[in-house]
Amino acid sequence: MPKIKNRIRRLRFDHNEMTQQELAERAGCTRQTIIAIEQGKYVPSLELAFRIAEAFNLPLAEVFQYGEE
């Protein structure tokens, strides 16, 4: 079954070791939401996915990937 994967943890590290809280504030969600997304336990809404990508100043496809496991 296809799965949505993300590179959020790696991107946070690459962006001056941004904390989960900093990313949550930039994306307009909670730290718990960022944790769940990073762990693959929660798939963000399309709007939140775009806001997360925007927080890294990257296109959506560089943060989230859709494909087979």
N, C-alpha and C positions, 0 to 999 in steps of 0.2 A: 504494500500500500504506500502511495506517495506520502512524503512527510515534508513539512516546512522546517528548514534548519536555519540557524543564524550564526553570525560571527560577532555577536555583541561583546562577549567577554574579551575576545582578542582586540576588538576595536577600542574598547574602554582602555585597555592596557596601552595600546598604540597612541591614544589621545591623552598623553600626560597622566596615565593611570587614573582616569576619571572614575569616580566612585559610582556605585549603583544609585545612590541618592542623588548625585549631581545629574546623572542621566535621567532619572525619574522626573526631577524638577524641570529639566529642559524639554522633556517629552510630554509633560503634563499628566503623569500617572504616579502610582505609588512605587516605592522601592520593592515591595513584595511582588508587584506585577513584573518588574524588571527581572527579579530573581526567577520567577516562574517561567518567563520567556527564555532566559538564558539556559535554564535546565530542560527546555523542551517540553515543559508540562502545561504550557499555555500558549495558544496561538493568538497574537494580537489582532485587533481589528485592522482593517486596511488603513484607516486614518491614523491609528497609533503607530503602525509600522512606518508610515511616511514620516511621522513626527520624530521617531527614533532615528531614521535615516538622516533626516534634516539636522538632528542634533550632532551628527558626525560629519555633516556637510558632504554626504555621499548619496549616490542614487540608490533607490530601494534594493535593486538587484545585487549590490555589493554588501548589503547587510543581511538580507534574507534570500534563501535559495529554496526552490521547490523541486523535489525529485524523489527518486526511489531511494530507499534506505540502503 
